[in-house]
Amino acid sequence: VLENLNPMHCNITSLVPDTMPVATVPILILMCFLFLIWNHEETSSVPGPGYCMGIGPLISHGRFLWMGVGNACNYYNKTYGDFVRVWISGEETFIISK
């Protein structure tokens, strides 16, 4: 009896059920589905940088901090046109110029 209770003689793989690999497939599919839903964004009719899980607003805001408002506006106007949607301080902002 003492030999069976000794952790050195216990096989850890016998404690994990055989259904474990079968259960991981639906969990991975569910996680991928939830990731796609979380990453989905409604496409806007206004051009501008993409949202891309929140990375787009960080890049947009960083560009305004790094280049300044005037140069960043000129950059976005050259890249996307006269009417552009960007993010400044986490808020959607529209740049209208001609």
N, C-alpha and C positions, 0 to 999 in steps of 0.2 A: 504494500500500500504506500509506503514512504517513497519508493522509487517512482511511482506514478505521480506523486505530488511534487517531485523535484523538478524545477523549471528547466534544468539542463537536459532532461530526458523528454521534455514535452516538445512535440513537433508543431511549430506555429502554423504551418500550412493546413494542418488538420482542423484548426480552429476557424479558419475562413471557409465559408460554405462554397460549394462548387458553382452556385448560381451568381456569384459576384461578377465575373466577366460578362455574363448575360445581362445583368442589371446596369452595367456601365454604358452600354450602347444607347438605351433610351434616355439616360441622363445626359449624355453628350449631345444627342439630337435635341433635347429640350433646351440645353444651354445655348446651342447654336441658334435655335429659333428665337429665344429670348434676346440674344445678342443682335440678331437681325431686326427685331422689333425696336430695340433700344436705339439702334443705329439709324433706323429709318427716319428720313426727314421729308417733309412735304416740299416738293420743288417749288420754288418761288419764280414768278414771272420776271422778277427784277434780277439782273445779272450781278454777280459778285462772287467772292470766295465761298467755297462750300463750308458746311458746318462740321462735318467729319468728326463726330463724337466730342465736340467742344474744342477741338484743336484749331479749327478755322477762326473762331473768335479770339483765341489767344494770339495767334499769328497776326491777325488784323490789328488788335490792340497794341501788340508789340511793335508793329510797323509804324503806327502813329506815334508811339513814344520815341522810337529810334530816329525816324526821319523827320518828325515834326508834322503838323497838320497840313501845311501847304504842299510839301513834297509828297506826302502820302496820298493826298487827294489827287495830285497830278499823276502819280503812279497808277492809282486805281482807275482814273479816267482814261489814261492811255491803254490800260489793259482791258477794261470792261465796257467803256463807253461813257456817255454823258450822265447816265442815271445808274448809280451803283449802290448796292446794299453792303454795308460793312458792320463790324461790331466795335464799339468804343465803350470801354468799361463794362463789358458784358451786355450792353444794350444794342439792339439793332438800330443802325443809323443809316440814313439815306443821304448820299452825296449827289447833288444836282448841280451840274455845271454845263457850260457851253463853250 
